[in-house]
Amino acid sequence: MNKLKLPALRPYVRHKYLVLLFLPAFLYYVMFHYVPIYGLQIAFKDYVFSKGIWGSEWVGLEHFRDIFGMESFWQVFRNTLIISAYKLLFGFPAPIILAILLNEIRLVFFKRIVQTVSYMPHFLSWVVIASLFIQFLSPSIGPLNAVIKWLGFDPIYFMADPKWFRTVLVVTDMWKEIGWSSIIYLAALTGINPELYEASKVDGANRYHNIRFITLPSMMPVITIMFIFAIGKLVNDDFDQVFNMYNSAVYEVGDVLSTYTYRRGLVDMEYSFATAVGLFKNVVAFTLIVITNAIVKRVNDYGLW
């Protein structure tokens, strides 16, 4: 038995330091992503805190029937899909465009300044960003509304107007993540063989031709993988962003699944109902990833598996 196991373990022993580097990440995923799966069973139980998970009574799919019969749930589900679709439409291509533009800049000093400035918002929490934009968009003291009033228009209540709130969410998300998200595309650009550009230059190609026929096709595997991940996030909204920026005046268009789950689960203490909502959301996300992966593999032969 030991003779059979020893060859299989030999690579791990040989690369023991790499295994040690991987160990914290492995423990993190086990502790915080796999062990909590045990608690999903309360989505099928009438969970009572004093009885515990094992002692609570099984109720089958009762909570899921409640979810699908509630108009408020479908409203937040629709809000989640609309906001995520806007972020996908405008936010997904933005870092790709930024990476290509940075790649075309020949002045290294200017390029580094642009990269540093675009990365910085990623390290700010949504609490800080929400405070900044509430002041910036304020109808009384915000500089943007000062310009609007100077032009002769009425001030806009961006944070309390349902017509503008989704735009604020999309723009702030792009501002925060565009620089950080562009890093992976810049890394993909460094892998392109410079001889391809030299050969195209000899053939008379300009920068537009280089981007269209060399840069974008070379980035396509990375773009495809990132697009599949982005589709999986269609129902996984950003709780921190929405929770810190929304208010009761924009519940109609800004309340999403994560904030709805928070209110029903932690504020109203309906743990089973909130867990059922979370499970439904994750099943939809997983299904979207599987379908998208199958489609893109048929289109361009790239995929997650």
N, C-alpha and C positions, 0 to 999 in steps of 0.2 A: 504493500500500500504506500509506504514511504517512498519507494523507488518511483511509483507513478506520480506522486505529488511533487517530488523534488524538482523535476524539469520545469513544471508549470510555475513554480515559485521562484525559480532561478532569476528570471528577468527582474522581478520585484526586488530581490536581494541585491542584484547588481546595481540597480538604480534606486537604492534605498533613500537617498537624499531627495530625489524627485518625488518619491512616494510621501516623504515627510512634508514636503511643500504642499502636496495635494491634500493631505490629511485634514487641515482646518476647513477647507472648502467642503470636503466630504461630510465632516461632522456637522457643519452648518446646515447643509441640505437635509441630512437625516433628522436633525433636531427640530428645524423650523419649517420644513416642507413635507416630510414624510410622517413623522410622529403625529402631527396635528390631524392627519387623515383619520385617525382613530375617532376624533370627535365628530366626524361627519354623520355618524349614526343618529345623532340627535335630530337630524332633519326628518327622520322617520319615527321619532318618538315625541311624546308630550313631556318635554324635559322639565323636571322640577329640581331646582338647585339642591334642596335638602335631601332628595333621594339619590342624586348622582346620576351619571350616565347609565350605569347598569340597572339601577333601580327604577328608572322612569319607564312608563308604559309605552309599548309599541303602538303607533297609530297608522302605520303604513304610509300611503301617499296623501293623507289628509291635508298636510301643509301645502303640498304642491297644488292640490285642487283649490285651496284658498287663494294661492298666488295667482293662478290663471283666471280666477273669477273676480279679481279686484281691479277696478278701473285705474286706481292710483298706481298699481304696479306697472300696467301697460304704458302709463304716461311717463314714468321714470325710465322704462325700458326704451321707449321712443326717444326721449331726450338723450339717453346714453348713445344710442346708435347715430343720431343726428350730429351730436358734438364730436363723436369719434370719427364720423365720415368727413366732417369738415377738417379735422386735424390730419386725417389721412390724405385728403385732397390737396391741402395747402402745406402741411407740415412735413409730409414725407419727401417731396421733391426738393424742398428748400435746402437741406444739408448737402444733397447731391450737387445742386447748382453752386452752392458756396464752395464746395471742395474743388469743383472744376475751375471756378474763377480764381481760387487761391493757387491752383496748379499753373494757371496761365500768367500769374504775376512773376515778373523777373526780378523785381526789386526786393531782395531778401529781407531787409530791415522793415519795410512797409508790410510785407507778408506776415512777419512774426508779430507785429503790432496788431494787425487785424485778427490773427488767430487768438492771441492772448485776450483781446477785448471780447471776442465772440465766445470764448470758453468760460469767462468769469461768471455770467449769470447762472451757469449750471451748479455752482457751489453755494448759491444762495437758497435758503429754504423758502417754501411757499408762504410762510408767515411774513418774512421780510418782503418778498416780492408783492404780496397782496397789499401790504401797508404802503409800499412805494407807489403802486398803481392807483390805489384809492386816493392818495394825495395828488398824483399826477392827473387823474381824470376827474377830480372834484369839480362840480359846476360852479363853486364859489371861489376857490383859490388855486385850482389846477391850471398849469400853463397851457394845456391843450385847449381848454375851454376859454382861456383868456384870448387865444388866437382866434377862436371861433367867434367870440363876441366882438373882437376888433374888426373882423370881416363883416359884421353886421347881422350875424345869425344868432338865434337863441341858444343858450347853453344846453348841452346834452347830459343827461344823468346816465352815463355809461354803465355804472355798477348797479343801477336800480331800474333800468329800462329793459323790458324783455326783448325789445327789438335789437338791442346792442350787446346784451350780456354774452351771447354765444360768440360773437366776434371778439369780445375782450378775452374770453377763455382761449380761443384759437391763437390770437396774436401774442398773448403772454406766454403761452406754451412754446410757440415758435421762438420767441425772443430768448427764452431760458435754455432751450435745448439745441438750437440750430448749430452752434459752434461745437458742442460736445459730440453731437451725432455725426458731424462731418469728419471726425477723426478716423473712423473706420473706412470711410471712402478715400481719405487722403492716404491711408495705409495701402489701400488697393491700388491707388495711382502710382505709388512708389514701385510696385511690382511690374509695371509695364516696361517692356524692353525699349530703351531709348533709340535703338537702331530702327525701330518702326517709324519713329518721327523723322529720323534722318532720311530714310528711304522715301517717305512721303514728301519731304522737302525737295528732294531731287526730282520727284515726279511733278512738282509744281503745286502741291497742296498748300492751302492756307490754314489758319488756325481753326476756322469753322470745319473744314474737311477733316482735320486731325481729331477734333472733338467727336464728330459724327461717326467716323469710320475706324478710329483707333481707341480713343479714350472711353467712350460709352460702351462699346462691345467688350472691352477689357474689364470694365466695372460690372458688367451684367450679372456674373455669379453672386457678387456681394449684394447688389441691388435686389436680386431675386430672394435671397435669404432674408434680408431685412424687410422686404415686402411681406413675406409669409409671417414673420413675427408681428408686423404692424397689423395685419388682418386679424391675428389672434387677440390683439388688444382692442378690437372694436367694441367688445362688451366689458373690457377691463378699464374703466375710466380712472382718472387720477383723483383719488379721494382728497389728498392734501390740497390740491389746487382748488377744486370746487368748494370744499368745506371752508377754506379761508377767504373765498371771494364771494360766495353767494349770500343771499339774504331772502327774507320772506317775500319781498317784492318780485323776485325772479324765480320763485319755486316752480312756476309753470313751465319755464324753459330751461332751468338750471339744475333742478333736482335730478340726480342720476342714481344708478343702482347702488353704488357704494355709500352715498350719503343716506339713501333710503334704508339700506340695511343697517347702517349705524343707528339711525333713529329708532327703527323697529326692534333691533337687537339689544343695544346697550341702553338707550334712553327708556324705551317702553318695556325692556326686559323680556321680549319675545324671542328667546334664543333659538328655539326650533324653527320658527318662521324665518328668521334672518339667515340661519344656516341653509335652509332650503333654497332661499334666493341666491345665496353664494354658490351652492352646488349647481343650480340651474345655469348660472352665469358661466361657471367653469366648463360645464358640459358643452355649452354653445361655443365657447372660445376654442375648445379642443376640436370640435366638429369643423369649425371654420378653418383651422390650421390644416387638418387632414384634407379637406376639399381643395383648399388653395394650393397645397403642395402637389396634389394629383393634377390640378389644372396646369400649373406652371411647368411641371415635368413634361407634360404633353406639348407645351408651347416651345420651351427653349432647352429642355433636357437638364435643367438644374433643379435642385430641390434639397429638402432636409434629409430625406432618406429615399 
